[in-house]
Amino acid sequence: MPEHYRWHVPVLADQAVEALVWRNDGTYVDATVGDGGHAEKICERLAGGGRLLAIDRDPEALERAADRLNQYKDRVIFVRASFARLDELVENAKLGPISGMLFDLGVSSRQLDQPERGFSYRSEGPIDMRMGPDTETAAATIVNEWPEPELARLFRVFGEEPHAKSIARSIFQRRSRRPLATTSDLVEAIGRRGTHPEKTLSRVFQALRIAVNDELASLNRVLGLVPDLLERGGRLVVISYHSLEDRSVKAWMRMETQGCICPPTVPECRCGHVPRMRAITRRAVMPTAEEIAGNSRSRSARMRVAERL
Ligand SMILES: C[S@@+](CC[C@H](N)C(=O)[O-])C[C@H]1O[C@@H](n2cnc3c(N)ncnc32)[C@H](O)[C@@H]1O
């Protein structure tokens, strides 16, 4: 079987679904259904009027998930869209308060393994990196058209890359001779840097992918919608794969689980802020050594869970 036909192996699957599904007749959202690994486990637990709204930006992912979840088709609604507009998606599907939402962020192994998607520095393909057709700008436009200082900022902020400035310079010099067309052109322009050149490549590709798909803005937007969409006792489960995502989730949880947020210098509370969520995980849940040994992609996973008060 060609490598890109492998299923994506769901990460922290039992822990995530255990934390998510607290009533089997509830309405759930898998906002990043991918190959449907988590969704299948959610569906196995549903009974009565239990339903699942399965969302992905990638039409191919939805097709595969629909295939995998065929035996549960009477209880699953598939939607191709970004989860950033989750309030509209829930309303359009005429679903009431949500019992639980799962976000398994980033790209799937299948997307990474498809050279023509351009997500991986390990294989030759166009510099694309779009997760779905709702995204207009491919990564090639960014590397070939953005001003050098903006490229440097992108690699520094979204890639946390220490060599950001010199990589931007080198891409700029390379593209003034000829535009970069393939991932190999990009890898060559980035060059070998520091003691772990692979890490640099991974960080630069990550930064581009985040920008192309507006990943952090989508996450922050949807987190703002979560408390209003969840029913009382409803669960939010987020699995993230890099520190920028995890930091956003952590900051949101801190904010939503505390009362007064007035500065300490104010003698009496003026903000009237009330907590709407309760943290179920005090610390991020990480995969076991055994899971990492079986699925290296799970290595960086961090899961956080919160409950609607
Ligand atoms: C890590 S994979 C999910 C894998 C899935 N849990 C499984 O078990 O197969 C992430 C998926 O989320 C999708 N995705 C990422 N950001 C999205 C967004 N803003 N809206 C909708 N789908 C998104 C990607 O296209 C990808 O298919």
The ligand as an SDF file (V2000), in Angstrom:
LIG
                    3D

 27 29  0  0  0  0  0  0  0  0999 V2000
   -4.6350   15.9430   13.5270 C   0  0  0  0  0  0  0  0  0  0  0  0
   -5.8010   15.8150   12.2490 S   0  0  0  0  0  0  0  0  0  0  0  0
   -7.1980   15.0750   13.0250 C   0  0  0  0  0  0  0  0  0  0  0  0
   -7.1640   13.5980   13.0240 C   0  0  0  0  0  0  0  0  0  0  0  0
   -8.4210   12.9430   13.5600 C   0  0  0  0  0  0  0  0  0  0  0  0
   -8.6630   13.2790   14.9430 N   0  0  0  0  0  0  0  0  0  0  0  0
   -8.3860   11.4300   13.3670 C   0  0  0  0  0  0  0  0  0  0  0  0
   -8.5500   10.7100   14.3610 O   0  0  0  0  0  0  0  0  0  0  0  0
   -8.1940   10.9810   12.2480 O   0  0  0  0  0  0  0  0  0  0  0  0
   -6.3410   17.4700   12.0810 C   0  0  0  0  0  0  0  0  0  0  0  0
   -7.4300   17.6810   11.0350 C   0  0  0  0  0  0  0  0  0  0  0  0
   -8.0010   18.9530   11.3150 O   0  0  0  0  0  0  0  0  0  0  0  0
   -8.2610   19.6170   10.1210 C   0  0  0  0  0  0  0  0  0  0  0  0
   -8.2680   21.0520   10.4650 N   0  0  0  0  0  0  0  0  0  0  0  0
   -7.2370   21.7890   10.9190 C   0  0  0  0  0  0  0  0  0  0  0  0
   -7.6360   23.0520   11.1600 N   0  0  0  0  0  0  0  0  0  0  0  0
   -8.9620   23.1020   10.8750 C   0  0  0  0  0  0  0  0  0  0  0  0
   -9.9430   24.1340   10.9410 C   0  0  0  0  0  0  0  0  0  0  0  0
   -9.6480   25.3900   11.3150 N   0  0  0  0  0  0  0  0  0  0  0  0
  -11.2050   23.8200   10.5970 N   0  0  0  0  0  0  0  0  0  0  0  0
  -11.5490   22.5600   10.2080 C   0  0  0  0  0  0  0  0  0  0  0  0
  -10.6390   21.5500   10.1020 N   0  0  0  0  0  0  0  0  0  0  0  0
   -9.3660   21.8230   10.4490 C   0  0  0  0  0  0  0  0  0  0  0  0
   -7.1790   19.1830    9.1720 C   0  0  0  0  0  0  0  0  0  0  0  0
   -7.6010   19.3010    7.8300 O   0  0  0  0  0  0  0  0  0  0  0  0
   -6.9490   17.7210    9.6030 C   0  0  0  0  0  0  0  0  0  0  0  0
   -7.7170   16.8500    8.8090 O   0  0  0  0  0  0  0  0  0  0  0  0
  1  2  1  0
  2  3  1  0
  2 10  1  0
  3  4  1  0
  4  5  1  0
  5  6  1  0
  5  7  1  0
  7  8  2  0
  7  9  1  0
 10 11  1  0
 11 12  1  0
 11 26  1  0
 12 13  1  0
 13 14  1  0
 13 24  1  0
 14 15  1  0
 14 23  1  0
 15 16  2  0
 16 17  1  0
 17 18  1  0
 17 23  2  0
 18 19  1  0
 18 20  2  0
 20 21  1  0
 21 22  2  0
 22 23  1  0
 24 25  1  0
 24 26  1  0
 26 27  1  0
M  CHG  2   2   1   9  -1
M  END
$$$$
